[in-house]
């Protein structure tokens, strides 16, 4: 399968999926959502793939959020479908993959980019990475599991602060919070992630599959139901704050929320 926005490489049973939109800081548009989902599905079924690494092309960004221009004209109904489908067909697909997926964070991981990284099983970041969920500055909230997975990883208090301030944190702070597993110098990031993947694939694929399933089952009661986040996310799209927030972002100015 040919991909427009991805680069795929498989070597020594490790498949690297690289989001290839560096001019857009690898922002996720609908086409890229679909392509990542298809690439993950194909490689979960591929006997030559035992571990998957997801990263971004270039040295500035892993994924700098969703492509705002694509949902600028969404209403609440459009946003509800966007969030529900994105969760079901991509983010939960990654989280429930029977093959381990490592997020190799090389720069900005914001909004949907951080949400995608949180759906991965392990997160490794370069020392210059910055992470955050800045959606409230656009008049919306995280819509792809951010309000669910972030508190599980770092605790409710820290998650609440990050989400309602929209502030970014650096890699060391993210590691101290438990958001990421390792911080690595940028020039060593790829080698480190490949080394980590090689350690994983020495083990039983069947045991790894069941370990992932067992660990995920700890959080299924209530957590697996994303309907409240999807509903609250979609409601924001009928607000004046959403129109002001996205306009301010595109016009490179501070929003003036009423």
Secondary structure, DSSP 8 states (H G I E B T S, - for coil): ---SSEEEEEETTEEEEEE--GGGTT-B-HHHHHHHHHHHHHHHH-TT-SEEEEEESSSSEEEESB-GGGGTT--HHHHHHHHHHHIIIIIHHHHT-SS-EEEEE-SEEETHHHHHHHHSSEEEEETT-EEE--GGGGT----SSHHHHHHHHH-HHHHHHHHHH---EEHHHHHHHTS-SEEE-GGGHHHHHHHHHHHHHTS-HHHHHHHHHHHHHTT-TTTT--HHHHHHHHHGGGSHHHHHHHHHHHTTS-----
